[in-house]
């Protein structure tokens, strides 16, 4: 468990929240905008991200995990930063409504570092479902032993049976689902030791990172 290990979160703000998008919106209002509107500024998305950032910090505080969130404004899918310091230093990537290319770039950054993982929000189930193949393919295998009580003793020791588990590395949730948000962030912070997180932490369930609260793993 990561109770004392510090964690840095790379908070990737999408192009729709950039100053460039805001400037384009202003040009559109005065009639001088010549773009295609694909990266138009979305105030509600900007506000939601501010709230999400606070929830990440609250979740880390509840788990007693020292956490630093570093914000990075995206203007495209430029995460080719294996050499970028924030990519190297960050254990968790997080964003909302990423493109397929951005997801693959995150996967590439995670490829050579088994400690990296991602928490991804989607504003609709349709956007989420388009990327299930990319999200579900991000997994890592961990080996562990259960603890058992030795005969005639009160001492618990690791069993001789080694278990192989497949743990997800990309945890997805719908932006309006507060419970899923908390579960996804908790799983990412405690990765790969997620046994006490609600639901089937060891298997990626299509669409969500864990089953409904109250369902036994």
Secondary structure, 3 states (H helix, E strand, C coil): CCCCCCEEEEEEECHHHCHHHHHHHHHHHCCCCCCCCCCCCCHHHHHHHHHHHHHHHHHHHHCCCCEEEEEEECCCCCCCCCCCHHHHHCCEEEEECCCHHHHHHHHHHHHCCCCCEEEEEECCHHHHHCCHHHHHCCEEEEEEEEEEECCCCCCEEEEEEEEEEEEECEEEEECCCHHHHHHHHHHHHHCCCCCCCCCCCCCCECCECCCCCCCCC
